[in-house]
């Protein structure tokens, strides 16, 4: 008796748990077409499910052109229930010559299975070409472990071949978004006004959940947007509703928009300023020709810049904007809408800048541009240390190394590009439940990697993943290392999942670039450098990376400066990243080399430019092998992102047989065992 009393609470607990699981089926569900069996004619199916302790109601709707609806109400105790047939369609196989009698009914017997699934047996009469038949279908409804998906499987005794009939549903209101396709036209007198408005709309509506996503044209620097959308649909169960006009977009999101800011097409800089105000006010940016549409939508004018900045310099315009808006703007993120210039602007990163209430500009970091340079310094000085400069410098005004040196000197990092797309959307999507970032390591723990007397070549793709050769021909055919912009783990985690999930055995990821994102360590304040490198080391651990890349052009132009690293700085990297098996340095060729506890730092011996012929590249590499005759020789090659892997493989296939292409981690391990390079550090000017 005591045993029974002790067991009863466990039994009741099990029953309560089972029923709680059943109750999670309640609600409306939408079929995921890519994961479901073909529905012949119908393109969509939804379920409305209501379950209680003893009974259930399931309403099935299909469409969209020809409508089908069936409501079945039944008990879940295994007893017989009768439901009238109101539509004679044999709905799951409408192209088969079968029909149900409208004056008939279905007999339903249902019960909960031990695994928590709902089994529903339907018995009915139907007509085939040879007359009346008696049929039976068994439906099983089962929740996923995370209770975010519902799978319905269907069995008929007459269906004896073929794949399982299965329909997978997600919750009706989960992961639904709109999609608009941008075009390769960013001219101020053509498509820029409309596309600039779309980007501001994205910055407004994606603040709390992912609602608006863009794909971009074939010439766009980031070439993954369409493929990532497909990944979100097929692997993450997103449903995208296409939008084809700005009016459709404004109508869909009218309730999110607080108003509009009119920029002046005669003063390009006014658009950049407009993004600052739009971010602060949850507004869209529009040019003059879009004002009637905004008024039609009932939107409120927040400000109108037409005529306000005529004849003013950028310095004067940004000075006005700073006085008006800077006090309300973020000190964590500031946004640079640089890049292309003239009559074009590509402001795809503005959505995230708006979301973070950033101040927008494209001010110069060139010291000879005295006024703009002074203002850039003043803005950076008021930013929080370890904050972010989001976007990219202006190709017209200054150089990458000038901007990166300046922002680094204020303990800031550079993230993204002005063309960086969809961050306000992707930041809301975590990695899949249970997903772990797993790199393709090539080293066997405990094994020694002793090099032979030959030339070892390792390849690293420049400029990260987004604008590189990932989707171009040849990936996976040879060992290849890819730079990872590590802050994507925070800013766009699902995008990193997309890359890691696609990685082939020859794809090896490394941490970059100099810190948690892009910066120059020689210019970075010594007070803040250890904290920044610790942040980078934490990202490396999360992303399963054990090789780190450093690049510093703070001494001048990328082709003319000394991009080597001083010993004290190298010491800091070794100290901050004890789990790294090695470091690589440079962009174009460099000369910093050392080894500590068999963990080498190796600089690039070659920069593979996209413009150079394969034959010339082969000659260069072969000559380096002659010059560095002591074997083993470790030849590290940096590949410009505009080269695809197929081209690089073709080059490698032309090399002498004593040159072996190896994975980067194996390359570093062997170099640590038998370094033939001479130790060298930056000696100063």
Order of alpha helices (4+ residues) and beta strands (2+ residues): alpha-beta-beta-beta-beta-beta-beta-beta-beta-beta-beta-beta-beta-alpha-beta-alpha-beta-alpha-beta-alpha-beta-alpha-beta-alpha-beta-alpha-beta-alpha-beta-alpha-beta-alpha-beta-beta-alpha-alpha-beta-alpha-beta-alpha-beta-beta-beta-beta-alpha-beta-alpha-beta-alpha
